[in-house]
Amino acid sequence: MKIQDVVFILVFIFLVFKRNPRWAVYAGVISLLLSIPLFSLWIFFTAERLTWYAAAFFLISIILSFWGKKGKSVKIRE
């Protein structure tokens, strides 16, 4: 397990406990932005990991968004 994996796990756990989907989206976008220069420098292993981390952050954001709306009724204007 590399240091990037440990950092990902710590950030992921923090975001799950914080329960803020917006922060998870920001973490995903930051992961993608960090992977772009790594792909251009041909550092594929770390760049690929960062894209997988971004996908995990986006997934947790979707789950937290749906979980936050559970039980809330939607009012539609007429």
matplotlib code that plots the C-alpha trace (Angstrom):
import matplotlib.pyplot as plt

x = [0.0, 1.5, 1.2, -1.4, -3.6, -3.4, -4.2, -7.1, -8.5, -8.2, -9.8, -12.6, -13.4, -13.4, -15.8, -18.1, -18.2, -18.6, -21.6, -21.1, -21.6, -20.1, -16.8, -16.7, -17.2, -14.4, -12.1, -13.0, -12.2, -8.9, -8.0, -8.7, -6.8, -3.8, -3.8, -3.6, 0.0, 1.0, -0.5, 1.5, 4.7, 3.9, 3.5, 0.6, 0.2, -0.3, -2.4, -4.7, -5.1, -6.1, -8.8, -10.1, -10.0, -12.0, -14.6, -14.9, -15.3, -18.0, -19.8, -19.8, -21.1, -24.0, -24.7, -24.6, -26.9, -29.5, -29.1, -29.6, -32.8, -34.2, -37.4, -37.8, -40.8, -40.5, -42.9, -44.0, -45.5, -48.8]
y = [0.0, 3.3, 6.7, 7.8, 4.9, 5.9, 9.5, 8.4, 6.2, 9.0, 11.6, 9.1, 8.3, 12.0, 12.7, 9.9, 11.1, 14.8, 13.8, 16.8, 15.7, 19.0, 18.3, 14.9, 16.4, 18.9, 16.0, 14.2, 17.2, 17.8, 14.2, 14.6, 17.8, 16.2, 13.3, 15.3, 16.4, 12.9, 11.4, 13.9, 12.9, 9.2, 8.4, 6.1, 4.1, 7.1, 8.9, 5.9, 5.6, 9.2, 8.7, 5.7, 7.8, 10.5, 8.0, 6.8, 10.4, 11.1, 7.8, 8.8, 12.2, 10.6, 8.2, 11.1, 13.2, 10.5, 9.6, 13.3, 13.5, 10.3, 11.1, 14.6, 15.3, 17.3, 20.2, 21.0, 24.4, 24.4]
z = [0.0, -1.1, 0.6, -2.0, -1.0, 2.7, 1.9, -0.2, 2.5, 5.1, 2.9, 1.9, 5.6, 6.4, 3.6, 4.7, 8.2, 7.1, 4.8, 2.5, -1.1, -2.4, -0.7, -2.3, -5.7, -5.1, -4.0, -7.2, -9.4, -7.6, -8.2, -11.9, -12.1, -10.4, -12.8, -16.0, -15.6, -14.5, -17.7, -19.7, -17.9, -18.6, -14.9, -15.6, -12.4, -10.2, -12.7, -13.2, -9.4, -9.2, -11.8, -9.8, -6.7, -8.5, -9.5, -5.9, -4.7, -7.3, -6.3, -2.6, -3.6, -5.4, -2.5, 0.0, -2.2, -2.4, 1.3, 2.3, 0.3, 1.8, 3.6, 2.3, 0.2, -3.0, -3.4, -6.9, -7.7, -9.5]

ax = plt.figure().add_subplot(projection="3d")
ax.plot(x, y, z, "-o")
ax.set_aspect("equal")
plt.show()
